[in-house]
Amino acid sequence: MNKTAHEVDDRVRKVVTWQVIGSTLAAAAFFFGKGWGSAQAALCGGAIGIAATLLLRRSVKKAGRAAVDPNAAMRILYLGAAQRFCLVLGTFAFGLAVLKLEPLALFVGFALAQAGYFISARGMTHKE
């Protein structure tokens, strides 16, 4: 693995750590406020966010390997964005329609997991 791939892995690890913390906090709040069913929904929302992050990692690493052709790298990133969109939309639909998860808890768990991007971005600067 090259240096850039290690950097991507390190950043994703930090993001996922904050996502786990955020979704766990959401689950704890819903557990004490509404019970186990709501806590499960919050955890599912967090898992959706984490899965999207792992798909992003895969796309970025794949695009990095294809960097010799900028058009190919751009196509990989666009395809990855479409995959993440479909994953999030599909898993939300499944969770709401099939599993009958509580909507608010599901969305709050996802939102707090997504907040992991902003929290982990503190202190990260682009080094040239």
Secondary structure, 3 states (H helix, E strand, C coil): CCHHHHHHHHHHHHHHHHHHHHHHHHHHHHHHHHCHHHHHHHHHHHHHHHHHHHHHHHHHHHHHHCCCCHHHHHHHHHHHHHHHHHHHHHHHHHHHHHCCCCHHHHHHHHHHHHHHHHHHHCCCCCCC
